[in-house]
Amino acid sequence: MNPLQQHERDTRLLHIAEAGQEILALTEGFTYEDFSHDRRTSLAIERLLITIGEALNRALIADPALSDRVSAARRITGFRHRLVHDYPEVDYEVVWTVLHDHLPRLLAEVRSLLPPSPAP
């Protein structure tokens, strides 16, 4: 991978980590009922999930080998596609499951791929 591809990949991985952390902060202490009844938060979560899916898609373009290092990479980008194009069919139970069952693993994998932050 050339330096430009590496930079693109790392930038997109950072976007995933930031969006995922924002999701965790927005849903801290939430139950499914809280989430499903809070339209503002659910819309923000959808937007952040779209960001994650698009950032992963761009990272995969820069580094196709990521598909072996990020669990369910193609399912994640497919989920982004559904959120964008099949928006009337969004199932909040599925979104909630993604947040609780899949997002923590994705964040752990992405963080392990990011270069260490420079010391201040």
MODELLER restraints for C-alpha pairs under 7 A, 6 or more apart:
rsr = mdl.restraints
at = mdl.atoms
rsr.add(forms.Gaussian(group=physical.xy_distance, feature=features.Distance(at['CA:5:A'], at['CA:62:A']), mean=4.98, stdev=0.5))
rsr.add(forms.Gaussian(group=physical.xy_distance, feature=features.Distance(at['CA:5:A'], at['CA:63:A']), mean=6.98, stdev=0.5))
rsr.add(forms.Gaussian(group=physical.xy_distance, feature=features.Distance(at['CA:8:A'], at['CA:59:A']), mean=6.66, stdev=0.5))
rsr.add(forms.Gaussian(group=physical.xy_distance, feature=features.Distance(at['CA:8:A'], at['CA:62:A']), mean=6.42, stdev=0.5))
rsr.add(forms.Gaussian(group=physical.xy_distance, feature=features.Distance(at['CA:9:A'], at['CA:59:A']), mean=4.44, stdev=0.5))
rsr.add(forms.Gaussian(group=physical.xy_distance, feature=features.Distance(at['CA:9:A'], at['CA:62:A']), mean=5.67, stdev=0.5))
rsr.add(forms.Gaussian(group=physical.xy_distance, feature=features.Distance(at['CA:9:A'], at['CA:63:A']), mean=6.52, stdev=0.5))
rsr.add(forms.Gaussian(group=physical.xy_distance, feature=features.Distance(at['CA:10:A'], at['CA:114:A']), mean=6.18, stdev=0.5))
rsr.add(forms.Gaussian(group=physical.xy_distance, feature=features.Distance(at['CA:12:A'], at['CA:55:A']), mean=4.94, stdev=0.5))
rsr.add(forms.Gaussian(group=physical.xy_distance, feature=features.Distance(at['CA:12:A'], at['CA:56:A']), mean=6.59, stdev=0.5))
rsr.add(forms.Gaussian(group=physical.xy_distance, feature=features.Distance(at['CA:12:A'], at['CA:58:A']), mean=6.80, stdev=0.5))
rsr.add(forms.Gaussian(group=physical.xy_distance, feature=features.Distance(at['CA:12:A'], at['CA:59:A']), mean=5.59, stdev=0.5))
rsr.add(forms.Gaussian(group=physical.xy_distance, feature=features.Distance(at['CA:13:A'], at['CA:55:A']), mean=6.94, stdev=0.5))
rsr.add(forms.Gaussian(group=physical.xy_distance, feature=features.Distance(at['CA:13:A'], at['CA:56:A']), mean=6.97, stdev=0.5))
rsr.add(forms.Gaussian(group=physical.xy_distance, feature=features.Distance(at['CA:13:A'], at['CA:59:A']), mean=6.82, stdev=0.5))
rsr.add(forms.Gaussian(group=physical.xy_distance, feature=features.Distance(at['CA:13:A'], at['CA:110:A']), mean=6.13, stdev=0.5))
rsr.add(forms.Gaussian(group=physical.xy_distance, feature=features.Distance(at['CA:13:A'], at['CA:114:A']), mean=6.81, stdev=0.5))
rsr.add(forms.Gaussian(group=physical.xy_distance, feature=features.Distance(at['CA:15:A'], at['CA:55:A']), mean=6.55, stdev=0.5))
rsr.add(forms.Gaussian(group=physical.xy_distance, feature=features.Distance(at['CA:16:A'], at['CA:52:A']), mean=4.86, stdev=0.5))
rsr.add(forms.Gaussian(group=physical.xy_distance, feature=features.Distance(at['CA:16:A'], at['CA:55:A']), mean=6.30, stdev=0.5))
rsr.add(forms.Gaussian(group=physical.xy_distance, feature=features.Distance(at['CA:17:A'], at['CA:107:A']), mean=5.92, stdev=0.5))
rsr.add(forms.Gaussian(group=physical.xy_distance, feature=features.Distance(at['CA:17:A'], at['CA:110:A']), mean=6.67, stdev=0.5))
rsr.add(forms.Gaussian(group=physical.xy_distance, feature=features.Distance(at['CA:17:A'], at['CA:111:A']), mean=6.80, stdev=0.5))
rsr.add(forms.Gaussian(group=physical.xy_distance, feature=features.Distance(at['CA:19:A'], at['CA:48:A']), mean=5.53, stdev=0.5))
rsr.add(forms.Gaussian(group=physical.xy_distance, feature=features.Distance(at['CA:19:A'], at['CA:52:A']), mean=6.52, stdev=0.5))
rsr.add(forms.Gaussian(group=physical.xy_distance, feature=features.Distance(at['CA:20:A'], at['CA:103:A']), mean=6.99, stdev=0.5))
rsr.add(forms.Gaussian(group=physical.xy_distance, feature=features.Distance(at['CA:20:A'], at['CA:107:A']), mean=6.64, stdev=0.5))
rsr.add(forms.Gaussian(group=physical.xy_distance, feature=features.Distance(at['CA:23:A'], at['CA:45:A']), mean=6.09, stdev=0.5))
rsr.add(forms.Gaussian(group=physical.xy_distance, feature=features.Distance(at['CA:23:A'], at['CA:48:A']), mean=7.00, stdev=0.5))
rsr.add(forms.Gaussian(group=physical.xy_distance, feature=features.Distance(at['CA:32:A'], at['CA:96:A']), mean=6.70, stdev=0.5))
rsr.add(forms.Gaussian(group=physical.xy_distance, feature=features.Distance(at['CA:35:A'], at['CA:41:A']), mean=6.94, stdev=0.5))
rsr.add(forms.Gaussian(group=physical.xy_distance, feature=features.Distance(at['CA:35:A'], at['CA:42:A']), mean=6.23, stdev=0.5))
rsr.add(forms.Gaussian(group=physical.xy_distance, feature=features.Distance(at['CA:36:A'], at['CA:42:A']), mean=6.92, stdev=0.5))
rsr.add(forms.Gaussian(group=physical.xy_distance, feature=features.Distance(at['CA:36:A'], at['CA:92:A']), mean=6.42, stdev=0.5))
rsr.add(forms.Gaussian(group=physical.xy_distance, feature=features.Distance(at['CA:49:A'], at['CA:80:A']), mean=6.65, stdev=0.5))
rsr.add(forms.Gaussian(group=physical.xy_distance, feature=features.Distance(at['CA:50:A'], at['CA:80:A']), mean=4.89, stdev=0.5))
rsr.add(forms.Gaussian(group=physical.xy_distance, feature=features.Distance(at['CA:50:A'], at['CA:83:A']), mean=6.80, stdev=0.5))
rsr.add(forms.Gaussian(group=physical.xy_distance, feature=features.Distance(at['CA:53:A'], at['CA:76:A']), mean=5.67, stdev=0.5))
rsr.add(forms.Gaussian(group=physical.xy_distance, feature=features.Distance(at['CA:53:A'], at['CA:77:A']), mean=4.54, stdev=0.5))
rsr.add(forms.Gaussian(group=physical.xy_distance, feature=features.Distance(at['CA:53:A'], at['CA:80:A']), mean=4.89, stdev=0.5))
rsr.add(forms.Gaussian(group=physical.xy_distance, feature=features.Distance(at['CA:54:A'], at['CA:77:A']), mean=6.63, stdev=0.5))
rsr.add(forms.Gaussian(group=physical.xy_distance, feature=features.Distance(at['CA:54:A'], at['CA:80:A']), mean=6.88, stdev=0.5))
rsr.add(forms.Gaussian(group=physical.xy_distance, feature=features.Distance(at['CA:56:A'], at['CA:77:A']), mean=6.79, stdev=0.5))
rsr.add(forms.Gaussian(group=physical.xy_distance, feature=features.Distance(at['CA:57:A'], at['CA:77:A']), mean=6.04, stdev=0.5))
rsr.add(forms.Gaussian(group=physical.xy_distance, feature=features.Distance(at['CA:60:A'], at['CA:66:A']), mean=5.95, stdev=0.5))
rsr.add(forms.Gaussian(group=physical.xy_distance, feature=features.Distance(at['CA:60:A'], at['CA:67:A']), mean=6.82, stdev=0.5))
rsr.add(forms.Gaussian(group=physical.xy_distance, feature=features.Distance(at['CA:67:A'], at['CA:73:A']), mean=5.60, stdev=0.5))
rsr.add(forms.Gaussian(group=physical.xy_distance, feature=features.Distance(at['CA:70:A'], at['CA:106:A']), mean=6.89, stdev=0.5))
rsr.add(forms.Gaussian(group=physical.xy_distance, feature=features.Distance(at['CA:70:A'], at['CA:109:A']), mean=6.20, stdev=0.5))
rsr.add(forms.Gaussian(group=physical.xy_distance, feature=features.Distance(at['CA:83:A'], at['CA:90:A']), mean=6.54, stdev=0.5))
